């Protein structure tokens, strides 16, 4: 996981980056802050020497003032927690107002938000071109999947492109898995190993009977393609390379929304 810092003429505030996995001390710290985050819901301060809310300051930029914009990269537990943690720390220890923004749907939304784009979640028109950004910090940024998006921002808006401050102190992985209960059911019934790719060969097995049918899905819980990673060139290039399915993609010239 990485943390990003936006660019403009405003002073920036961000947590210190670390290139190492979280230590037990760090994990204990986060557990303590989690308790503080729950406490903060009641408007009570987390730290005993917290700067009072009435004394919090805005950023000042060319006569304009506004709070630090903390972009929540995604609406999931880790991102929600770390965003709240950093908001508490900046406000109570540094004395600046912090406005939680987002959440975004994808990491690249955070990149566009920190670049001053006014509609960072709109893949068709990110609204870029402003000389000021009201989003200054983003955490839980999964950079590996979006190198082209960041490169495009750096080429088109070099003065506004966000800065990658490095590893946030812990690592994350994403992938697919089959629940152990499902694996056990398949193995107990006919010795099928659902954790082994060769047992998915439908010429010999029928592994699909251990999973839900596509028609069982509640389509109201699904997002439009435009709001998912299916709108990123990197993802769809991988799909094309693996499947050769030219009819499953739409080819465009490279852009922020491609």
C-alpha positions as CSV (number, residue, x, y, z in Angstrom):
1,X,0.0,0.0,0.0
2,X,1.2,3.5,-0.7
3,X,0.3,7.1,0.3
4,X,0.1,9.9,-2.2
5,X,0.4,13.6,-1.7
6,X,-1.2,16.2,-4.0
7,X,0.5,19.2,-5.5
8,X,-0.4,22.8,-5.5
9,X,1.0,25.9,-3.8
10,X,-0.7,24.9,-0.5
11,X,1.5,23.6,2.4
12,X,1.1,19.8,2.5
13,X,0.7,17.5,5.5
14,X,1.1,13.8,5.3
15,X,2.2,10.9,7.4
16,X,5.8,9.6,7.2
17,X,6.3,6.8,4.7
18,X,7.9,3.5,5.6
19,X,9.2,0.8,3.4
20,X,8.9,-2.0,5.9
21,X,6.0,-4.3,6.9
22,X,4.2,-3.2,10.0
23,X,5.9,-4.1,13.3
24,X,4.0,-5.4,16.4
25,X,4.4,-1.9,17.8
26,X,2.8,-0.4,14.8
27,X,0.0,-2.9,14.9
28,X,-0.6,-2.1,18.6
29,X,-0.7,1.6,17.7
30,X,-3.3,1.0,15.0
31,X,-5.4,-1.0,17.4
32,X,-5.3,1.9,19.9
33,X,-6.2,4.3,17.1
34,X,-9.1,2.1,16.1
35,X,-10.4,2.5,19.6
36,X,-9.9,6.2,19.3
37,X,-11.8,6.2,16.0
38,X,-14.8,4.6,17.7
39,X,-14.4,7.1,20.6
40,X,-14.3,10.0,18.1
41,X,-17.9,9.2,17.0
42,X,-19.0,10.6,20.3
43,X,-17.0,13.8,19.5
44,X,-14.6,13.1,22.3
45,X,-10.9,13.6,21.7
46,X,-8.6,10.6,21.3
47,X,-5.4,12.0,22.6
48,X,-5.2,13.5,26.1
49,X,-3.3,16.5,24.8
50,X,-5.4,16.9,21.7
51,X,-5.6,20.4,20.1
52,X,-9.2,21.5,20.7
53,X,-11.6,21.6,17.7
54,X,-12.1,25.3,18.1
55,X,-8.4,25.9,17.6
56,X,-8.1,24.0,14.3
57,X,-6.7,25.9,11.3
58,X,-7.4,25.9,7.6
59,X,-4.7,25.9,4.9
60,X,-4.2,29.3,3.4
61,X,-3.3,29.6,-0.3
62,X,-3.2,33.0,-2.2
63,X,-5.9,34.4,0.1
64,X,-8.1,31.4,0.0
65,X,-8.5,29.1,3.0
66,X,-9.8,25.5,3.1
67,X,-9.2,22.3,5.1
68,X,-6.8,19.6,4.2
69,X,-8.6,17.3,1.8
70,X,-8.1,13.6,2.7
71,X,-9.3,11.4,-0.1
72,X,-10.6,8.0,1.0
73,X,-9.4,5.7,-1.8
74,X,-12.2,3.2,-1.4
75,X,-15.2,2.2,0.6
76,X,-13.7,-0.8,2.4
77,X,-12.6,-1.4,5.9
78,X,-8.8,-0.8,5.6
79,X,-9.2,2.4,3.6
80,X,-12.0,3.8,5.9
81,X,-9.9,3.0,9.0
82,X,-6.6,4.4,7.9
83,X,-8.3,7.6,6.5
84,X,-10.0,8.1,9.9
85,X,-6.8,7.4,11.7
86,X,-4.9,10.0,9.8
87,X,-7.7,12.6,10.1
88,X,-7.6,12.2,13.9
89,X,-3.8,12.5,14.0
90,X,-3.6,15.6,11.8
91,X,-6.4,17.4,13.6
92,X,-5.5,16.5,17.2
93,X,-1.7,16.6,16.9
94,X,-1.0,19.1,14.1
95,X,-4.0,21.4,14.5
96,X,-5.3,21.4,11.0
97,X,-8.9,20.9,9.9
98,X,-9.3,17.8,7.7
99,X,-12.2,17.1,5.4
100,X,-12.7,13.4,4.5
101,X,-13.6,13.1,0.8
102,X,-14.7,10.3,-1.5
103,X,-14.8,7.4,-1.2
104,X,-13.4,6.6,-4.6
105,X,-14.1,3.4,-6.5
106,X,-10.6,2.8,-7.7
107,X,-7.0,3.9,-6.9
108,X,-6.9,6.0,-10.1
109,X,-9.8,8.1,-8.8
110,X,-7.5,9.2,-5.9
111,X,-4.8,10.1,-8.4
112,X,-7.1,12.3,-10.3
113,X,-8.6,13.8,-7.2
114,X,-5.2,14.8,-5.9
115,X,-4.4,16.3,-9.3
116,X,-7.2,18.9,-8.9
117,X,-9.7,17.1,-11.2
118,X,-13.2,18.1,-10.2
119,X,-14.9,14.9,-11.2
120,X,-12.2,12.3,-10.4
121,X,-14.6,9.3,-10.5
122,X,-16.0,10.0,-14.0
123,X,-14.1,7.9,-16.4
124,X,-15.5,9.8,-19.4
125,X,-14.5,13.3,-18.1
126,X,-12.3,13.6,-15.0
127,X,-12.6,17.4,-15.0
128,X,-8.8,18.0,-14.9
129,X,-7.1,21.3,-15.6
130,X,-7.5,23.2,-12.3
131,X,-4.4,25.0,-10.9
132,X,-5.6,24.2,-7.3
133,X,-6.5,21.0,-5.7
134,X,-8.7,20.6,-2.7
135,X,-7.6,17.0,-2.2
136,X,-4.2,16.7,-0.7
137,X,-3.6,13.3,0.9
138,X,-4.6,9.7,-0.1
139,X,-3.7,6.5,1.6
140,X,-4.3,2.8,0.7
141,X,-3.2,3.6,-2.8
142,X,-2.7,0.4,-4.9
143,X,-0.2,1.8,-7.4
144,X,0.8,-1.4,-9.2
145,X,-2.4,-1.7,-11.2
146,X,-2.5,1.9,-12.5
147,X,0.9,3.0,-13.9
148,X,-0.6,4.3,-17.1
149,X,-3.1,6.5,-15.3
150,X,-0.3,8.2,-13.2
151,X,1.9,8.5,-16.3
152,X,-0.9,10.2,-18.2
153,X,-1.4,12.7,-15.4
154,X,2.3,13.4,-15.1
155,X,2.5,14.1,-18.9
156,X,-0.6,16.2,-19.2
157,X,-0.5,18.0,-15.8
158,X,3.0,17.8,-14.5
159,X,2.6,20.7,-12.1
160,X,-0.4,19.0,-10.5
161,X,0.6,15.4,-10.6
162,X,0.6,13.8,-7.1
163,X,3.8,12.6,-5.4
164,X,4.1,8.9,-4.3
165,X,5.6,9.0,-0.8
166,X,6.2,5.2,-0.8
167,X,5.0,2.3,1.3
168,X,2.6,3.2,4.1
169,X,4.1,0.7,6.5
170,X,2.1,-2.5,5.6
171,X,1.5,-4.5,2.5
172,X,-1.6,-5.8,0.8
173,X,-2.5,-8.5,-1.7
174,X,-5.5,-9.1,-3.8
175,X,-6.7,-12.3,-5.4
176,X,-9.3,-15.0,-5.6
177,X,-9.9,-17.8,-3.2
178,X,-12.4,-20.6,-2.7
179,X,-13.9,-20.8,0.9
180,X,-12.6,-23.8,2.8
181,X,-16.2,-25.1,3.3
182,X,-16.8,-25.2,-0.4
183,X,-13.5,-27.0,-1.0
184,X,-14.4,-29.6,1.7
185,X,-17.8,-30.2,0.2
186,X,-16.3,-30.9,-3.3
187,X,-13.5,-33.1,-1.9
188,X,-15.8,-35.1,0.4
189,X,-18.3,-35.7,-2.4
190,X,-16.0,-36.8,-5.2
191,X,-12.4,-36.0,-4.4
192,X,-12.4,-32.8,-6.4
193,X,-9.6,-30.4,-5.4
194,X,-11.0,-26.9,-5.9
195,X,-7.6,-25.4,-4.9
196,X,-6.0,-27.1,-7.9
197,X,-6.5,-25.6,-11.4
198,X,-6.5,-28.9,-13.2
199,X,-9.6,-30.1,-11.4
200,X,-11.5,-27.3,-13.2
201,X,-11.2,-29.1,-16.5
202,X,-14.9,-29.5,-17.5
203,X,-14.0,-32.3,-19.9
204,X,-13.4,-34.5,-16.8
205,X,-15.2,-32.7,-14.0
206,X,-18.3,-30.5,-13.3
207,X,-16.8,-28.1,-10.7
208,X,-19.5,-25.5,-11.5
209,X,-22.1,-27.4,-9.4
210,X,-20.3,-26.3,-6.2
211,X,-20.7,-22.6,-7.0
212,X,-23.7,-20.3,-7.5
213,X,-25.0,-19.8,-11.0
214,X,-24.6,-16.4,-12.7
215,X,-28.4,-16.1,-12.7
216,X,-28.4,-16.3,-8.9
217,X,-26.6,-13.0,-8.5
218,X,-28.5,-10.0,-7.3
219,X,-27.8,-7.6,-10.2
220,X,-28.8,-4.6,-8.0
221,X,-25.5,-5.1,-6.2
222,X,-23.4,-4.9,-9.3
223,X,-21.7,-1.7,-10.6
224,X,-21.8,-0.4,-14.1
225,X,-18.7,-1.3,-16.0
226,X,-17.7,2.4,-16.2
227,X,-17.4,2.5,-12.4
228,X,-15.0,-0.5,-12.2
229,X,-11.5,-1.5,-13.2
230,X,-12.9,-2.7,-16.5
231,X,-12.4,0.9,-17.7
232,X,-8.6,0.8,-17.2
233,X,-6.4,0.0,-20.1
234,X,-4.0,-2.2,-18.0
235,X,-6.8,-4.5,-16.8
236,X,-8.4,-4.9,-20.2
237,X,-5.0,-5.4,-21.9
238,X,-4.4,-8.3,-19.6
239,X,-7.9,-9.7,-20.4
240,X,-7.1,-9.4,-24.1
241,X,-3.7,-11.0,-23.8
242,X,-5.1,-14.0,-21.9
243,X,-8.4,-14.6,-23.8
244,X,-7.8,-13.1,-27.3
245,X,-11.4,-11.9,-27.0
246,X,-11.5,-8.9,-29.4
247,X,-15.3,-8.7,-29.2
248,X,-15.2,-8.4,-25.4
249,X,-13.4,-5.0,-25.5
250,X,-13.7,-1.6,-27.1
251,X,-10.4,-0.2,-28.4
252,X,-9.8,3.6,-27.9
253,X,-7.0,6.0,-28.0
254,X,-5.2,6.3,-24.7
255,X,-6.8,8.8,-22.4
256,X,-7.7,9.4,-18.8
257,X,-10.9,7.5,-19.1
258,X,-9.8,4.7,-21.3
